[in-house]
């Protein structure tokens, strides 16, 4: 009996539909988590789209109905970093973040408008391939988070740039706590540009195929957008407290403000912060504060320095991934275990230049510079 081998579908589907190029993240069993090969496929697609005069816009979606993209494949990075030890040069933990950040910069610099559809979970690396595009559409099924401080990392992929641009201290709150927010809060914070009900997203796909310009695409999105249907933003009820408590220069001061706030929301937020990696919290706050007024490129370069330190042992990243994704005991043993033990000298090490391993962002003809 002969055996027939069925080829697996690609992890990124690329389809030309009329004037639109439609990119689909296609790892539904892994909630479309990004791998290095997917990053490379997306870069190839963006470069080809920029060079194609017949293509006027980009639609980016996730397959499977549960997630747009649940982040990067950090477990694979964790495994590679454990095996490599201190030598990261040429290894996955270097290549993955280096090429992922280069893709983030290319997306921001792409002159053709991108519409990313958050119809389900979007976290971490999924935010990086969507936040820097021109339009982000949230449905009622959207669930957004940057939960990196819970795994001993930081909100990267340009997250410090995007969160620092959010109104008031909303970005600081989201970046430190990893809080999950839905469509109404995404609109309120400016992270999403439009709300379209999930049932109408197929109409968006069809309409984009005939859009001949950015202005036509804007009109299409505007006609389909129904922000009132997203409901009131839950963040609004806590906005004054968020701005009051998270407007501080240290994590210790933020925790003290929450402790003095005297509300159930503040108590719950304080408990959440105390579960996070103390080192991640301090590095994240430092980068968020430094991101104000900086370009996306400068933020990506700073994030790359910090992330490369996190993925070099010893660091909380290894313990965070163990507790969350390997043993799944949800009981990380952070080292240092307290905020007080994370001193300024330790923080400075996370931002030190990497010499010949510094992140160099691409400059491609036809793409805008994000530096």
N, C-alpha and C positions, 0 to 999 in steps of 0.2 A: 504493500500500500504506500502510495506516495504521500508525502507530507507537504502541506501548503503553508508557507510562512506569510503571515499578514503583517505588513509594515505598520508600525505605530504612527499615529498622526503627529505632525510636528507640534512642539510646545508653543509656538507662536504661529497662528494662522494669518496669512496675508492675502487679502482679496481686494481686487479693484472693482468697485461698484459705482458706475457712472463717474462723476468727478471726484469721488471720495475714495481714499485708501482705507480699508477697514482692517484693523489689527486686533486679533483676539488672543488674549493670554489663555493658553489651552492646557493647563494642568489641573483640572477640576478636582481630582482626588486629593491633591495637595493644596486646595484652595488657591490655585494659580500662583503659588509662591515662586519667586523669580530664581532661576538658576543662571550660572554664567553663560550658558549657551543661549538662553532666552534674551539676556542682555545684549549679546552679540547679534542675535537675529533682529532685535528691535533697532539697534543702531544701523544695521544694513538697510532696514526698511525706511527709516527716517532719512538717511542719506539719499536713497533712491527717490523718495517722494519729493525731496527738495529739488532734485534735478529734473523731475518730470513736469513739463509745462501743462500737461493735461489734467494733472491732479491739483485740486484746489483746497482740499481739507482732509483731515485725518480723524477717524473715529477709533477710539481705543476702548475695548470692553473686555470682560472676563467671562470665560465659559463656565457652565455648570449650574448657574442659578443661585449659588450660595455666596460667591465672593467675586469682587473685582480682582483683588490681589491681597493675600494675607501677609505680604512682606517678602523679604529675601529668604533664601534657603540657608538660614543661619546655622542649622545643625551640621550641614556639610562643611561650612566654614569652621565651625567649632572642631570637627573631627580633624580637618586638615591642619588647623593651628596647633592642636594637641600633638600631632605627629611631627610637626616641623620644629617645635620648641621656639628658640629665640630667632631662628633664621627664617624670616618671612619672605625674603626676596625671591620672586619667581613662583611663589606658592599661591594657592587658591585664596588665602586670606588677604593677600596683596592684590591679586588680579581681579577678584570679584568686586571689591570696593572701588578699586581704581577704574575699572571699566564701567561699573554701575554709575559712578559719579560723573564720568565723562558723558554717559548717556543722558543723565539728568541735565547737564549743561547743554547738550545738543538739542534736547527737547525745548529748553527755554529759548534757545537761539534759533529754532526752526521758524522761518518766515511764514509758513503756512499754518493756519489755525488748527488747533487740536481740540477735539471734544472728548473728554474722558467721562465714562459713565460709571458712577458709583452706585451700583444696584446690588448691594450686599456688603460684605466685609471689605474694608480697605485699610491696610495698616503698613507701617514701615516702608519697605521698598515699593509697595504699591502706590504709596503717596508720592514717592520720588518720580515715578513715571507719569504722574498725572498732575500734581500740584503746579508744575512749572509750565504746563500747557496753558493756552489762552482761556479755555472754558472747562469747567468741572460741573457736571450735571449729577445731582443727587436725587435719588428716588426715595420713597418712604421706607425702602428696605436698606438704605445706606447705614453703615456702622463704621465710623472713622475713629482711629486711635493711633497714637505714637507711643507704644508701651515699652520703649527700650530701657528705661531706667529699672524696670522689673527684671531684666535679664542681664544687668551689668554692662549696658551699652549707653548710647545717647541718641536722641532723635536726629538722625543723620539724613542722607540723601537730599540735602538742602532744607531739611526740616527746621534747623535753627533760623534760616532766612525767612521761611514762610511763617513760622510761629511768631517770630519777632515782629512781623508786619501786622499781626492780628490786633484788633482794637484793645486798648487798655492792657491788662495783664492776662488776658485770655490765653495767649500763646504760652506764657510762663506756666500757667496753671495746667494746660494740656501737656506741655512738654515734661514737666516734673512728675505729675501724677499718672500720666498715661490714661486719663479719663476717656471713656467711650462716649461719643456724641453722635446724634442722628441728623437727619436732613435739616430740621429747623435750626439747630445750633450751627450747622455747617454754613447755612446762609447768613446767619447772624454774625458769625465770626469772619465772614468773607472767604472762607476756605473753599466753599462751593459758590459757583456763579449763578446757577439756575436750579430750580426744582421741577422735575417732570415725573409724574406718576409712572410706576413700573409698567403699567398696562399700555402706556403710550410710547414706550421707547422704540418699538418697532416702527412707529411713524417717524420718529427722529431719524432712524437709519435710512428710511426711504427718502425723506426730504433732503438729507445731506447729499444724496447722489446727484441732485440737480443743482446744488449750490455752486454758483460760479465765482463767488467772491466772499471775502470776510464779511462785508456788509450784508449780503444775502443770508449768510449763516447766522449772523446776529439777529436778523429779522425772524428767521425760522425759529431760533431758540426763544426769542422774546414772545412769539406767538404761541408757543407750546408751554411756556413757563407759567406755573400757577403757584407762586410762593405762599399765598394764603393757605393753600391746601396742606402745606407742610406743618401748619399749626404754630402755636407760640413756642419760642425757644426756651427750653428749661434753664439755660445759662443765664437768661435775663433775671430770673428771680434771685440769683446769687452774684450778679455782676458787681454790685458795690462791694461786697465782701471779698470777691476775687481781686478786685483792684486794690483794695485796702490791705489785704494780707500778703499778696504776691508782689507788691511793689517794694521790694527790699533787695539789698545787695548781697545777702547771704541766706543760705537755706536755714540756718539757725534762727535768723530773724523772721523768716516766713513761718517756721514752726511755732515760734513764740507768739506771733500775731494770731495764728489759728487757735492756739491754746487759750488766748484771751478773748476770742470772738464770742464764745458762749452760745453756739448754735449746734444743732445736730449735724448740719452740713459741714461745719468747720471741724467738728470732732471726727467725723468719718473721713474727711480729707486728710487730717493729721495722721490718723491711723494708716491710711493708704501710703502717705509719704514715708512713714517709719518702716514700711515693708520693703521699700526700694533700696537699691545699693547706695550707700552714703557717697561713695566715690562718683557714681553715675550722676547723682543729684547735683553734686558740686560742680562737676565738669559741665553738665548740661546748663546750669544757671549761668556759669561763666561765659559759655559760648552764646547763649541767648542774649546776654547783655552786650557782648562784643558784636553781635550781628547787627545791631541797630545802625543803620546808615551804611552798611557794607553791601557790596555786590554779591550776587549769588555765587559767583566764582570764588570770591574770597572766603565765603562761608563754607563752601565745599572743601576748599583747601585746608581750612582749620579743622573741619570735621574729620578729614582724612588723617591728619596728624593724630588726633585723639583716638580715632577708631583703631589705627594701627598699634597704638599703645595698648588699647583694651584687648586686642586679639593676640598679644604677645604675653605669654605666661611669666609671672603670675598676675592674674587680674580677676575681677569679679565676673567677667564675661563667661569664663569657663564654669564657674559655680552657678551662674544664672541659667545657662543653657542646660546644665546637668539637672537642676531642680525643676525646670519648666518643661523640658522636651525629652530628656533621656530617662532619668529615674522617675520624674513626674511626682516627686514628693511635695513640691511646692514649699519647701523649707530651705531656702538658700542660706548658707552661712557666709555672710559677707566679710571681707577682710580688706581694710579695717571695718569693724562692726559698728562704729559710731561716727557721726559727723565731726565730732571734736578731734578724732584721730586722723582725719584727712586734712593735712596741713597744706600751707601755700606752696611749699617745695614740691610736694607730691603732685599738686595740681599743675604746677609749671611743667612738670615732666610730660604731661599729656599734650602740651602745646608746643613742645620743642620741635624745631625743623628736622626733617628726615634726611637731609643731605641729598644724595643722588636718588633717593626714593620719594622725593616730593611729588605731589600730584601736579601733573602738567595737563591742563585741559585743552582739548582739541580746537583748532581753528580751521574751519572748513569753508570753502568758497560758497557763498550764498546763505550762510548762517550768520546771524547776529552774534556779536561777542557778548558774553555774560560776565566778563572780567571787569 
